[in-house]
Amino acid sequence: MDTSDAIPPADAREPLSADLHRLRSLTSIKWTMHDREVLPAWVADMDLPPAPVAVEAVERLAARGDFGYNFDAAVKLPAAFAAWQEARHGWRPDPGCLRLFCDVMQAVQVALWLTTEPGDGVVIFTPIYPPFLSSVTGTGRRVVDCPLDPPGWRLDPNRLADAIDERTRAILLCSPHNPTGRVFSVEELEAVAEVAARHDLLVISDEIWGDLTHRDTCFRPFASLGEQAASRTVTVSAASKAFNVAGLRCAVAHIGDGRVSDGLAALPDHLLGAVGSPGAEATLAAWTRGGPWLEATRDHLTAQRDHLASRLSDELPEVRFSLPEATYLAWLDFRGLELGEDPARWLLENARVALSAGPDFGAHGRGFARLNFATSRKILDEIVDRVVTALRSR
């Protein structure tokens, strides 16, 4: 493997302050939301520098002063995404059915807007990424809640089938799942496909975490289940999570469902805006030349995950934790410690660490908090040290 783009090993001996000096110079929301004494482990940004190939692509664009009407990279993205998906996940999407968006959630909301009406039901598997909930309720649609089963966070096909009513119109799938890190099995995905076919439901599958599986885990794109599943699915993805370039605002959607493609064709041509050339250039570089860096990053994240699990098991066994199969997020169950519905609030006040609040992920998130472990080993250890000290000194 070419290691020139690899991140430092997890046990690199930089002092904690050196990492924090760089991170606290950032103006991103993760590092500016709280005061400087708080260690943030909430929003899903990595503390690792972005993939060098993506940075270099933007730097070359800037060095050329190439900020005119530049569509070169954007035009190449559909074919690049199709090749990337085929190489990594065994699915070859049709480049002709791919459309660029500024953000994954923009594509999700547009698909819902075009195919549902106020009062229509949208199935969501909870606990869930908070914008899923607001995308449904904020437009007057109705959440059809289908909770996953703890502690393994499996999808119950019978519960899904029973949840459908006469005004259910869509299934909003987060695969791999945020916040639990589950990679749904083929059997679970096929159960979703069967219910969707039986009730003629649109499936919107957010697969932004598909490239961040941990070792020995196989991710299966929903549309790869077969022609029938693909024909009712909108698959949305981006390089933003895997390559740490979320601020460059570039996403793709594979539009397999004719209802959505027809609706998009009927919209005014400038209504949804367009992807900027820096985001397109960075994404193209990631999907064509970013493989070696991604592999090194996945190794680092898996090591971080396992280290976190080991420390919690040894020092805070009251905090229950199902090892995520994908993502760099740990969905931590603090209910045994009686910290109330929102343990993240208690930890912010008493441990000076910022985690994502469990109740934001729906009613089934009460008593939980989400921890982002995509950082250095030293910072992760400091976060855990603060949590352990605060809880043990109550």
C-alpha positions in Angstrom: 0.0 0.0 0.0 1.2 3.5 -0.8 1.5 5.1 2.7 2.2 8.6 1.6 -1.4 9.6 2.2 -1.9 7.5 5.3 -2.8 9.0 8.6 -0.4 8.7 11.5 -0.7 5.4 13.4 -3.1 5.4 16.4 -0.3 5.3 18.9 1.8 8.1 17.4 3.6 10.0 20.2 2.5 13.6 19.5 1.6 15.4 22.7 -2.1 16.0 23.3 -1.7 19.7 23.1 -0.2 19.5 19.6 -3.4 17.9 18.2 -5.6 20.3 20.2 -3.6 23.4 18.9 -4.5 22.5 15.3 -8.1 21.5 16.1 -8.8 24.6 18.1 -7.6 26.7 15.2 -10.5 25.3 13.1 -13.7 27.4 12.6 -15.9 24.3 12.1 -19.0 24.0 14.3 -17.5 21.0 16.1 -14.7 23.0 17.6 -16.5 26.4 18.1 -19.8 25.3 19.6 -18.4 25.0 23.1 -15.8 26.8 25.1 -12.1 25.8 24.8 -12.1 23.6 27.9 -14.6 21.2 26.4 -13.5 18.3 24.3 -16.0 17.8 21.5 -17.0 14.3 20.4 -20.5 15.0 19.0 -21.1 16.1 15.4 -19.9 13.6 12.8 -16.7 15.2 11.6 -13.4 13.5 11.9 -10.6 15.2 13.8 -8.2 13.6 11.3 -7.1 15.9 8.4 -9.1 15.5 5.2 -7.9 13.0 2.6 -4.7 14.6 1.0 -5.9 13.8 -2.5 -9.0 15.8 -1.9 -7.1 18.7 -0.4 -4.6 18.7 -3.3 -7.4 18.7 -5.8 -8.9 21.9 -4.3 -5.4 23.5 -4.0 -4.7 22.8 -7.7 -8.1 24.4 -8.6 -7.2 27.5 -6.6 -3.7 27.7 -7.9 -5.1 27.8 -11.5 -7.6 30.4 -10.5 -10.1 28.1 -12.1 -13.2 29.6 -10.5 -15.3 30.2 -13.6 -18.2 28.1 -14.9 -16.3 24.9 -14.4 -18.3 21.7 -14.8 -15.4 19.4 -15.7 -15.3 17.4 -12.4 -19.0 17.4 -11.9 -19.5 15.8 -15.4 -17.1 13.0 -14.5 -18.6 12.2 -11.1 -21.4 9.9 -12.1 -19.0 7.5 -13.9 -16.6 7.8 -11.0 -19.2 6.9 -8.4 -20.5 4.0 -10.4 -16.9 2.6 -10.7 -16.2 3.2 -7.0 -19.4 1.4 -6.0 -18.7 -1.6 -8.3 -15.2 -2.0 -7.0 -16.0 -1.7 -3.3 -19.5 -2.9 -3.0 -20.3 -5.0 -6.1 -23.0 -2.7 -7.3 -22.8 -1.0 -10.7 -25.3 1.9 -10.7 -26.4 3.4 -14.0 -24.4 6.7 -14.4 -27.4 8.0 -16.5 -29.6 7.8 -13.4 -27.2 9.7 -11.2 -27.8 13.3 -10.2 -25.6 15.6 -8.1 -26.9 17.4 -5.1 -25.4 19.9 -2.6 -26.0 17.6 0.3 -27.3 14.1 1.1 -30.2 15.5 3.1 -31.1 17.8 0.2 -31.6 14.7 -1.9 -33.6 13.0 0.9 -35.9 15.9 1.3 -36.4 16.5 -2.4 -37.4 12.9 -2.9 -39.9 13.0 0.0 -41.3 16.3 -1.2 -41.9 15.1 -4.7 -43.6 11.8 -3.8 -45.5 12.4 -0.5 -48.2 14.8 0.8 -48.8 16.3 4.2 -50.2 13.5 6.5 -48.5 10.7 4.5 -46.5 8.2 6.6 -42.8 7.7 6.3 -41.2 4.7 8.0 -38.1 5.4 10.1 -36.0 2.9 12.0 -35.2 4.5 15.4 -33.1 5.7 17.1 -32.1 7.7 14.1 -30.0 10.6 12.8 -32.0 13.7 13.9 -32.5 15.3 10.4 -34.4 12.2 9.4 -37.0 13.1 12.0 -37.1 16.8 11.1 -37.3 16.1 7.4 -40.5 14.2 8.0 -42.2 16.3 10.7 -41.0 19.6 9.3 -42.9 19.1 6.1 -46.1 17.9 7.7 -45.5 14.3 6.9 -45.9 11.6 9.6 -43.3 9.5 11.3 -44.1 5.8 11.2 -41.8 4.6 13.9 -40.2 1.1 13.6 -37.8 0.7 16.5 -34.7 -1.4 16.1 -34.2 -4.1 18.8 -31.4 -3.5 21.3 -28.8 -4.5 22.2 -27.9 -5.7 18.7 -30.1 -3.2 17.0 -31.7 -5.6 14.6 -34.6 -4.8 12.3 -37.7 -6.8 13.0 -39.5 -7.7 9.7 -42.8 -8.4 11.5 -42.8 -5.0 13.3 -42.1 -3.3 9.9 -45.0 -5.1 8.2 -47.3 -4.3 11.1 -46.4 -0.6 11.0 -47.6 0.1 7.5 -50.9 1.8 7.2 -53.0 2.9 4.2 -51.2 6.3 4.1 -47.7 5.1 4.4 -45.8 6.2 1.2 -42.1 5.8 1.8 -39.3 4.1 3.8 -36.4 6.2 4.9 -33.4 3.9 5.4 -30.1 4.8 7.0 -27.7 2.0 5.9 -25.2 1.6 7.6 -27.2 3.0 10.5 -26.5 6.2 12.4 -26.3 6.2 15.4 -26.0 2.5 16.2 -23.4 1.6 13.5 -25.4 -1.5 12.4 -24.7 -2.9 8.9 -28.0 -4.5 8.1 -27.9 -8.1 6.9 -29.1 -9.2 3.4 -32.1 -10.8 5.1 -33.0 -7.6 6.9 -32.7 -5.6 3.7 -34.7 -8.2 1.7 -37.5 -7.9 4.3 -37.6 -4.1 3.7 -37.7 -4.7 0.0 -40.6 -7.2 0.3 -42.7 -4.8 2.4 -41.9 -1.9 0.0 -42.9 -4.0 -3.1 -46.1 -5.2 -1.4 -47.2 -1.7 -0.5 -45.7 0.2 -3.5 -43.5 2.3 -1.2 -40.6 4.5 -2.2 -37.3 3.6 -0.5 -34.8 6.4 0.2 -31.6 4.8 1.2 -28.9 7.1 2.8 -25.7 5.1 2.3 -23.2 7.8 3.2 -21.5 5.5 5.8 -21.1 2.6 3.3 -17.3 3.1 2.9 -16.7 3.2 6.6 -17.3 -0.4 7.6 -15.0 -2.1 10.0 -13.0 -5.1 9.1 -14.8 -8.4 8.3 -18.1 -6.5 7.7 -19.7 -6.5 4.3 -22.0 -3.6 3.3 -24.7 -4.3 0.7 -26.3 -1.3 -1.2 -30.1 -1.6 -1.0 -30.5 -1.2 -4.8 -28.1 -4.1 -5.4 -30.8 -6.5 -4.1 -32.3 -6.7 -7.6 -34.1 -4.9 -10.4 -37.4 -4.7 -8.5 -35.7 -3.1 -5.4 -33.7 -0.7 -7.5 -36.7 0.5 -9.4 -38.3 1.9 -6.3 -35.2 3.2 -4.6 -33.3 6.5 -4.4 -29.8 5.9 -3.2 -28.0 8.9 -1.7 -24.3 9.0 -0.8 -21.3 11.3 -0.7 -17.5 11.3 0.0 -18.0 13.6 2.9 -17.9 11.2 5.9 -15.3 8.7 4.5 -12.9 11.5 3.3 -13.8 14.2 5.8 -14.9 16.9 3.3 -18.5 17.6 4.4 -18.1 21.3 4.1 -17.4 21.1 0.4 -21.1 20.2 -0.2 -21.2 17.6 -2.8 -23.5 14.5 -2.9 -24.9 12.1 -5.4 -28.3 10.4 -5.8 -29.1 7.4 -7.9 -32.7 7.8 -8.9 -34.1 4.4 -9.6 -37.8 5.3 -9.0 -39.6 6.9 -12.0 -41.8 9.0 -9.7 -38.8 10.9 -8.4 -37.1 11.2 -11.8 -40.3 12.6 -13.3 -40.7 15.0 -10.4 -37.2 16.3 -10.7 -37.6 16.8 -14.5 -40.7 19.0 -13.8 -38.8 21.3 -11.4 -37.4 24.7 -12.6 -33.9 24.0 -13.7 -32.2 26.3 -11.2 -34.4 25.6 -8.2 -32.1 23.1 -6.5 -28.8 24.9 -7.2 -25.7 23.1 -8.3 -22.5 21.6 -6.8 -19.6 24.0 -6.7 -16.4 23.0 -8.5 -14.3 22.6 -5.3 -16.7 20.0 -3.9 -16.8 18.2 -7.2 -13.0 18.2 -7.6 -12.5 16.9 -4.1 -15.1 14.2 -4.5 -13.7 13.1 -7.9 -10.2 12.8 -6.4 -11.5 10.8 -3.4 -13.4 8.3 -5.6 -10.6 7.8 -8.1 -7.4 8.1 -6.0 -8.4 8.0 -2.4 -8.5 4.2 -1.8 -5.1 3.8 0.0 -5.8 6.7 2.4 -9.3 5.3 3.1 -7.9 1.9 4.0 -5.4 3.4 6.4 -8.2 5.5 7.9 -10.5 2.5 8.4 -7.7 0.7 10.2 -7.3 3.6 12.5 -11.0 3.9 13.2 -11.3 0.2 13.9 -8.4 0.4 16.4 -10.1 3.4 18.0 -13.4 1.5 18.3 -11.8 -1.5 19.9 -9.8 0.7 22.3 -12.9 2.5 23.4 -14.8 -0.7 23.9 -11.9 -2.1 26.0 -11.7 0.9 28.2 -15.4 1.1 28.8 -15.6 -2.7 29.6 -12.7 -2.3 32.1 -13.6 1.0 33.7 -17.3 1.7 33.1 -19.0 -1.6 32.7 -22.3 0.1 33.6 -22.2 1.8 30.2 -23.5 -0.7 27.7 -22.1 -0.5 24.2 -22.8 -2.6 21.1 -19.7 -2.6 18.9 -20.5 -0.7 15.7 -20.0 -2.6 12.4 -19.6 0.7 10.5 -19.2 4.4 11.2 -17.0 6.1 13.8 -19.9 6.6 16.2 -20.5 4.8 19.5 -24.1 4.6 20.7 -23.6 4.5 24.5 -26.3 3.3 26.9 -26.0 5.3 30.2 -29.3 4.2 31.6 -27.7 2.1 34.3 -26.0 5.2 35.7 -29.2 7.2 36.2 -28.1 10.3 34.5 -31.6 11.2 33.3 -33.0 11.2 29.8 -30.0 13.2 28.4 -26.7 11.9 29.7 -24.8 14.2 27.2 -26.1 17.3 29.2 -24.7 15.8 32.5 -21.4 14.9 30.9 -21.0 18.4 29.3 -21.5 20.0 32.7 -19.6 17.6 34.8 -16.9 16.0 32.6 -16.5 18.9 30.1 -16.9 16.6 27.1 -19.6 17.2 24.4 -21.4 14.1 23.1 -24.6 14.1 21.0 -27.8 14.1 23.0 -29.6 10.8 22.8 -33.2 12.2 22.9 -32.4 14.1 19.7 -32.4 10.7 18.0 -36.0 10.1 19.0 -37.9 8.7 22.0 -35.8 5.5 22.0 -32.6 7.6 22.5 -33.5 8.6 26.1 -30.7 7.6 28.4 -28.2 7.3 25.5 -25.5 9.5 24.1 -23.5 9.3 20.9 -19.7 9.5 21.0 -17.5 10.3 17.9 -14.2 8.4 18.2 -12.7 9.6 14.9 -9.9 11.4 16.6 -6.4 10.7 17.9 -5.7 8.0 20.5 -4.6 10.7 23.0 -7.7 12.8 22.6 -10.0 9.7 22.9 -8.2 8.7 26.1 -8.6 12.2 27.5 -12.3 12.1 26.7 -12.7 8.7 28.4 -10.6 9.8 31.4 -12.8 12.8 31.9 -16.0 10.7 31.7 -14.7 8.0 34.1 -13.4 10.6 36.6 -16.7 12.6 36.6 -18.8 9.4 37.0 -16.7 7.9 39.7 -16.6 11.1 41.7 -20.4 11.6 41.9 
